[in-house]
C-alpha cells in the first residue's frame, strides 16, 4: 500500500500541528516496514530539507527504504493543496492520503482521503478568528469534511464538536488520541544543559510556565490579570511569591496573536510596574529545550477557552510539573484527576489555585504523582498503531 502524509508543519514552528505530524511519522517508522510512505513537503531548499530529514530521522540516520521525502512545489498553500498535490497523487497512484484540516477537493483516481481535525475553534468561537481566516476556514473545512473518507478526531470532545457543527455521520469520525510528548522529554539533562537553557531564554527561578500560542482562545489577558492578582494578594504571605515570574511562549507579533494582550500588559505596567517586570514572553522554544523549561517550572498553567486535546498538559505531567487548568472543552477528558482545576473566568480562584499548588507540598506531590500516571495513557506509538489500522481498513 502507498501512503502519502502531508508533513508541511514540520519545521514551521506550528506547535501542535508540528508535534502531531513529527511524532506520528516517527512512530510509523518504528512499527511499519510493509507499506511505502511518501512524506510530502512544499520546499526544495536543501537546508530546509536537511533540517526536516534530521527532525524526522535523526542526525546521521539512514532513511528507511519504505520512506521517501517528496517536494511538491510551488509552496503557495492554495495551489499546493488544490492543484499540484492532486496531480502528484494521481500520477503516483497513492492508495491513502493523510492531511490535516483542509483537503484537496477533487481527485480523479481511487485514492482514499483522511484528515486529522484537532479542534473546530473557528466554529465554536468565531469571534477569536480574523475575518479573512474565518472566511477561508468556514468555506474549506466543511467542503473538506464532506470530501474525505475518514476523519481522525484527537478527542471525544472534538468528535462531538465536529458532528455538532458539521452534521456529518459520527461513523465517519474515528477518535485517536495524541501521544505523550516528544522524544526529548524522556532524556536526562546535565546541570550544564539546564544552565545553558536558562541563559538562552533568560529564566530565573521560581516561575509559572504557559506553553502555547497567543491566539485569542488561549485567554492570555485573563492569565496576566490573574498573575497580577496572585502577586498582589499572596506576596505578603509568602516571600517566594514575590520572587515568582510568569513566562509565556509565543510571539506577540504573529498575525493571529491576541491584540488584547498588549493592552493588558500596558494596564499592569501602569498599575504595578514591579509585577509587569515579572512577566516575560520568551518566544518560540526549540523542542530540545522545552522539557528542560518544564522541569524547571514551579507550576504549568492553562487558561485556554477551547482545546481539542491539550498536549502541553501531558508534557507538563511527564516533566513532573503540577498543572493548574480550567475544566473547559476537552481538558477534563484528557487530564482526568491529575490537574488542579479552577473556576473558569474567576481570577481570584486561579490566583488561589496557583498559590495553593505553589506552597502545599502534599498537593504538589499528589498532582505530580497522578500526572505521571495519567500521562502513561497517551502514547505516540499507540496513536501510530491506531492510525495504521485506519489506513488498512479504509483501503479494503
C-alpha positions as CSV (number, residue, x, y, z in Angstrom):
1,X,0.0,0.0,0.0
2,X,1.2,3.5,-0.9
3,X,0.5,6.1,1.8
4,X,1.2,9.8,1.5
5,X,1.4,12.1,4.5
6,X,1.4,15.9,4.4
7,X,4.4,16.8,6.6
8,X,4.5,20.6,5.8
9,X,4.1,21.5,9.5
10,X,7.5,20.0,10.4
11,X,10.0,22.8,10.8
12,X,7.3,25.5,10.6
13,X,7.0,26.2,14.4
14,X,3.3,25.4,14.2
15,X,3.3,23.9,17.7
16,X,0.6,21.2,18.0
17,X,0.3,20.5,14.2
18,X,4.1,20.0,14.0
19,X,4.3,17.9,17.2
20,X,1.5,15.6,15.9
21,X,3.0,15.2,12.4
22,X,6.5,14.6,13.6
23,X,5.6,12.0,16.2
24,X,3.1,10.2,14.0
25,X,5.7,9.8,11.3
26,X,8.5,8.8,13.7
27,X,6.3,6.1,15.2
28,X,5.1,4.8,11.9
29,X,8.7,4.3,11.0
30,X,9.1,2.1,14.1
31,X,6.0,-0.1,13.5
32,X,5.6,-0.4,9.8
33,X,8.0,-1.9,7.3
34,X,5.4,-3.3,4.9
35,X,3.8,-0.2,3.4
36,X,5.5,2.6,1.4
37,X,5.3,6.2,2.7
38,X,5.7,9.4,0.7
39,X,6.3,12.3,3.1
40,X,5.1,15.4,1.3
41,X,6.6,18.9,1.7
42,X,6.5,22.1,-0.2
43,X,10.1,23.1,-0.3
44,X,13.1,22.3,-2.4
45,X,15.5,24.4,-0.3
46,X,18.4,22.0,0.5
47,X,18.9,23.4,4.0
48,X,15.3,23.1,5.0
49,X,15.0,19.6,3.5
50,X,18.1,18.6,5.6
51,X,16.5,20.1,8.7
52,X,13.3,18.2,8.1
53,X,15.3,15.0,7.5
54,X,17.2,15.4,10.8
55,X,14.0,16.2,12.7
56,X,12.3,13.0,11.5
57,X,15.2,10.5,11.2
58,X,17.9,12.0,13.4
59,X,21.4,13.1,12.7
60,X,23.5,10.6,10.6
61,X,20.5,8.2,10.4
62,X,19.6,6.3,7.2
63,X,16.1,6.9,5.8
64,X,14.3,3.5,5.8
65,X,13.7,2.1,2.3
66,X,10.0,2.4,2.7
67,X,10.0,6.1,3.5
68,X,10.7,8.9,1.0
69,X,10.5,12.7,1.3
70,X,8.9,14.3,-1.7
71,X,9.0,18.0,-2.6
72,X,5.9,19.3,-4.4
73,X,6.1,23.0,-5.5
74,X,5.1,25.8,-5.6
75,X,4.7,26.5,-1.9
76,X,1.6,28.6,-2.2
77,X,-1.0,26.9,0.1
78,X,-4.0,27.0,-2.3
79,X,-2.1,26.0,-5.4
80,X,-0.3,23.2,-3.5
81,X,-3.5,21.8,-1.9
82,X,-6.0,22.1,-4.8
83,X,-3.9,21.7,-7.9
84,X,-0.3,20.4,-7.6
85,X,-0.9,17.9,-4.8
86,X,-3.9,16.2,-6.6
87,X,-1.9,16.0,-9.8
88,X,1.0,14.3,-8.0
89,X,-1.3,11.9,-6.1
90,X,-2.9,10.9,-9.4
91,X,0.4,10.4,-11.1
92,X,1.9,8.4,-8.2
93,X,-1.2,6.2,-7.7
94,X,-1.3,6.7,-4.0
95,X,-3.7,4.5,-2.0
96,X,-4.2,6.7,1.0
97,X,-3.5,10.5,1.5
98,X,-3.4,11.8,5.1
99,X,-3.6,15.5,5.7
100,X,-4.7,17.9,8.5
101,X,-7.8,20.0,8.2
102,X,-8.1,21.2,4.6
103,X,-8.0,18.6,1.8
104,X,-7.9,18.5,-2.0
105,X,-11.4,18.8,-3.2
106,X,-11.0,16.9,-6.5
107,X,-9.3,13.6,-7.2
108,X,-9.5,11.7,-10.5
109,X,-8.1,8.5,-9.0
110,X,-9.1,6.0,-6.4
111,X,-7.0,7.5,-3.5
112,X,-8.7,7.3,-0.1
113,X,-8.6,10.5,1.9
114,X,-8.1,11.0,5.6
115,X,-7.9,14.3,7.5
116,X,-7.0,14.9,11.1
117,X,-9.0,17.6,12.9
118,X,-7.5,18.9,16.2
119,X,-10.4,21.3,17.0
120,X,-13.1,23.4,15.4
121,X,-12.5,26.5,17.4
122,X,-13.4,28.6,14.4
123,X,-16.9,27.2,14.7
124,X,-17.2,27.5,18.5
125,X,-15.5,30.9,18.8
126,X,-15.6,32.7,15.5
127,X,-15.1,36.0,17.4
128,X,-11.5,34.9,18.0
129,X,-10.7,34.4,14.4
130,X,-9.7,37.2,11.9
131,X,-12.4,37.7,9.3
132,X,-10.2,36.7,6.4
133,X,-9.1,33.5,8.1
134,X,-12.6,32.8,9.2
135,X,-14.0,33.0,5.7
136,X,-11.2,30.7,4.5
137,X,-12.0,28.1,7.2
138,X,-15.8,28.4,7.1
139,X,-15.6,27.7,3.3
140,X,-13.0,25.0,3.0
141,X,-13.3,22.9,6.2
142,X,-17.0,21.9,5.5
143,X,-16.1,21.1,1.9
144,X,-13.1,19.0,3.1
145,X,-15.2,17.1,5.7
146,X,-17.7,16.2,3.1
147,X,-15.0,15.1,0.7
148,X,-12.9,12.9,3.0
149,X,-13.4,9.2,3.5
150,X,-12.5,9.3,7.2
151,X,-11.8,11.9,9.9
152,X,-9.4,11.5,12.8
153,X,-10.5,13.5,15.8
154,X,-8.0,13.8,18.6
155,X,-10.5,13.5,21.4
156,X,-14.1,12.6,22.1
157,X,-14.8,16.3,22.6
158,X,-13.5,17.1,19.2
159,X,-15.6,14.4,17.6
160,X,-18.8,15.7,19.3
161,X,-17.9,19.3,18.2
162,X,-17.4,18.1,14.5
163,X,-20.8,16.4,14.5
164,X,-22.4,19.3,16.2
165,X,-21.3,22.0,13.8
166,X,-21.0,20.0,10.5
167,X,-23.7,17.3,10.8
168,X,-21.6,14.5,9.3
169,X,-22.1,10.9,10.4
170,X,-20.3,10.0,13.6
171,X,-19.3,6.7,12.0
172,X,-17.1,8.7,9.6
173,X,-15.1,10.0,12.6
174,X,-12.5,8.0,14.5
175,X,-11.1,9.2,17.8
176,X,-7.4,8.6,18.0
177,X,-5.7,10.4,20.9
178,X,-2.4,12.2,20.5
179,X,0.6,10.7,22.3
180,X,2.5,11.8,25.3
181,X,5.4,14.1,24.4
182,X,8.4,14.5,22.1
183,X,11.3,12.1,22.5
184,X,13.4,14.9,24.1
185,X,11.1,14.7,27.2
186,X,12.5,11.3,28.1
187,X,16.1,12.4,28.1
188,X,18.3,13.1,31.2
189,X,19.7,16.6,31.3
190,X,23.0,17.7,32.8
191,X,23.4,20.8,35.0
192,X,25.3,22.5,32.1
193,X,22.3,21.9,29.8
194,X,20.0,23.4,32.3
195,X,22.2,26.5,32.8
196,X,22.5,26.9,29.0
197,X,18.7,26.9,28.6
198,X,18.3,29.3,31.5
199,X,20.7,31.7,29.9
200,X,19.3,31.3,26.4
201,X,15.7,32.2,27.5
202,X,16.8,34.4,30.4
203,X,15.0,32.3,33.0
204,X,15.1,32.8,36.8
205,X,13.6,30.5,39.5
206,X,10.9,30.3,40.6
207,X,8.4,30.7,37.7
208,X,5.0,29.8,36.4
209,X,5.0,28.5,32.8
210,X,2.5,28.8,30.0
211,X,3.2,26.9,26.8
212,X,1.2,27.6,23.6
213,X,0.3,30.1,21.0
214,X,-1.0,33.6,21.8
215,X,-4.3,33.2,19.9
216,X,-7.4,34.8,21.5
217,X,-8.8,31.5,22.6
218,X,-5.8,30.9,24.9
219,X,-7.3,33.6,27.1
220,X,-3.9,35.2,27.9
221,X,-5.2,38.6,29.2
222,X,-7.1,36.6,31.8
223,X,-3.9,34.8,32.8
224,X,-2.0,38.1,33.0
225,X,-4.6,39.7,35.3
226,X,-4.8,36.6,37.4
227,X,-1.0,36.6,37.8
228,X,-1.2,40.2,38.8
229,X,-3.8,39.3,41.5
230,X,-1.6,36.3,42.6
231,X,1.2,38.7,43.2
232,X,-0.8,41.4,45.0
233,X,-2.8,39.0,47.1
234,X,-0.2,36.5,48.3
235,X,3.2,38.1,48.1
236,X,3.0,39.3,51.7
237,X,2.1,35.8,52.9
238,X,5.0,34.1,51.2
239,X,8.3,35.5,50.1
240,X,8.6,33.0,47.2
241,X,5.5,34.6,45.6
242,X,7.3,37.9,45.4
243,X,10.2,36.2,43.5
244,X,7.9,34.3,41.1
245,X,7.8,35.2,37.5
246,X,5.4,34.3,34.7
247,X,7.0,33.0,31.4
248,X,4.9,32.5,28.3
249,X,5.9,31.1,24.9
250,X,4.7,32.7,21.7
251,X,5.3,35.7,19.5
252,X,3.3,38.8,20.1
253,X,4.0,39.9,16.5
254,X,2.3,36.9,14.8
255,X,-0.8,37.7,12.7
256,X,-3.1,35.6,14.9
257,X,-1.9,36.9,18.3
258,X,-4.5,38.3,20.7
259,X,-4.4,42.1,20.3
260,X,-5.8,42.5,23.9
261,X,-2.5,41.2,25.3
262,X,-0.6,44.4,24.7
263,X,-3.4,46.5,26.2
264,X,-3.5,44.3,29.3
265,X,0.3,44.5,29.7
266,X,0.1,48.3,29.5
267,X,-2.5,48.3,32.2
268,X,-0.4,46.2,34.5
269,X,2.7,48.3,33.8
270,X,0.8,51.4,34.9
271,X,-0.8,49.8,37.9
272,X,2.0,47.6,39.2
273,X,5.3,48.2,37.3
274,X,7.1,45.7,39.6
275,X,4.7,43.0,38.7
276,X,4.9,43.9,35.0
277,X,8.7,43.3,35.1
278,X,8.0,39.7,36.2
279,X,6.0,38.8,33.0
280,X,8.2,37.6,30.1
281,X,7.3,36.4,26.6
282,X,10.2,34.1,25.6
283,X,9.1,33.4,22.0
284,X,9.3,30.0,20.2
285,X,11.0,27.4,22.3
286,X,13.0,24.7,20.5
287,X,11.9,21.1,21.0
288,X,15.1,20.1,22.7
289,X,14.8,23.0,25.2
290,X,11.1,22.6,26.1
291,X,11.4,19.7,28.6
292,X,14.2,21.5,30.5
293,X,12.0,24.6,30.9
294,X,9.1,22.4,32.0
295,X,11.2,20.6,34.6
296,X,12.4,24.0,36.0
297,X,8.9,25.4,36.3
298,X,7.1,25.6,39.6
299,X,3.6,25.3,38.0
300,X,2.3,24.9,34.5
301,X,-0.9,26.7,33.8
302,X,-3.6,26.6,31.0
303,X,-6.3,29.2,30.7
304,X,-7.5,28.2,27.2
305,X,-11.2,28.6,26.5
306,X,-11.1,25.9,23.8
307,X,-8.8,23.0,23.1
308,X,-9.0,19.8,21.0
309,X,-6.6,17.8,23.1
310,X,-4.3,19.9,25.3
311,X,-0.9,18.3,24.7
312,X,1.0,20.8,26.9
313,X,-0.8,19.4,29.9
314,X,0.6,15.9,29.1
315,X,4.1,17.3,28.5
316,X,3.9,19.0,31.9
317,X,2.8,15.8,33.6
318,X,5.7,13.8,32.1
319,X,8.1,16.5,33.2
320,X,6.8,16.2,36.8
321,X,5.2,19.6,36.9
322,X,1.9,20.2,38.7
323,X,-0.8,21.7,36.4
324,X,-3.5,24.2,37.1
325,X,-6.2,24.4,34.4
326,X,-9.9,25.1,33.8
327,X,-12.2,22.2,33.0
328,X,-13.4,23.5,29.7
329,X,-13.7,21.8,26.3
330,X,-11.5,18.6,26.2
331,X,-9.3,19.4,29.2
332,X,-11.2,17.4,31.8
333,X,-11.4,14.4,29.4
334,X,-7.6,14.5,28.9
335,X,-6.5,15.5,32.4
336,X,-8.7,13.2,34.5
337,X,-8.0,13.8,38.2
338,X,-4.3,14.8,37.6
339,X,-4.9,18.5,37.4
340,X,-6.0,21.2,39.9
341,X,-9.0,22.9,38.2
342,X,-10.0,26.5,38.7
343,X,-13.4,28.1,38.0
344,X,-13.5,29.4,34.5
345,X,-13.2,33.2,34.2
346,X,-12.6,33.6,38.0
347,X,-9.3,35.4,38.5
348,X,-9.5,35.0,42.3
349,X,-9.8,31.3,42.0
350,X,-7.0,30.9,39.5
351,X,-4.7,33.1,41.7
352,X,-5.7,31.0,44.7
353,X,-5.1,27.6,43.0
354,X,-1.7,28.7,41.7
355,X,-0.8,29.8,45.3
356,X,-2.0,26.5,46.8
357,X,-0.1,24.4,44.3
358,X,3.0,26.5,44.9
359,X,3.1,26.2,48.7
360,X,1.2,23.0,49.6
361,X,3.8,20.2,49.4
362,X,1.2,17.4,49.7
363,X,-0.9,18.8,47.0
364,X,2.1,19.2,44.7
365,X,3.3,15.7,45.2
366,X,-0.2,14.3,44.6
367,X,-0.6,16.2,41.4
368,X,2.8,15.2,40.2
369,X,2.2,11.5,41.0
370,X,-1.2,11.4,39.4
371,X,0.1,13.4,36.4
372,X,2.8,10.9,35.7
373,X,0.3,8.0,35.9
374,X,-2.3,9.9,33.7
375,X,0.3,10.6,31.0
376,X,1.1,6.9,30.6
377,X,-2.4,6.5,29.0
378,X,-1.3,8.6,26.0
379,X,1.4,7.1,23.7
380,X,2.5,8.1,20.2
381,X,3.2,4.5,19.3
382,X,-0.5,3.8,20.2
383,X,-1.5,6.7,18.1
384,X,0.5,5.4,15.2
385,X,-0.8,1.9,15.6
386,X,-4.5,3.0,15.5
387,X,-3.8,5.3,12.6
388,X,-2.1,2.5,10.7
389,X,-5.2,0.3,11.3
390,X,-7.3,3.1,9.9
391,X,-5.1,3.2,6.8
392,X,-5.5,-0.5,6.3
393,X,-9.3,-0.6,6.9
394,X,-10.0,2.3,4.5
395,X,-8.2,0.6,1.7
396,X,-10.2,-2.7,1.9
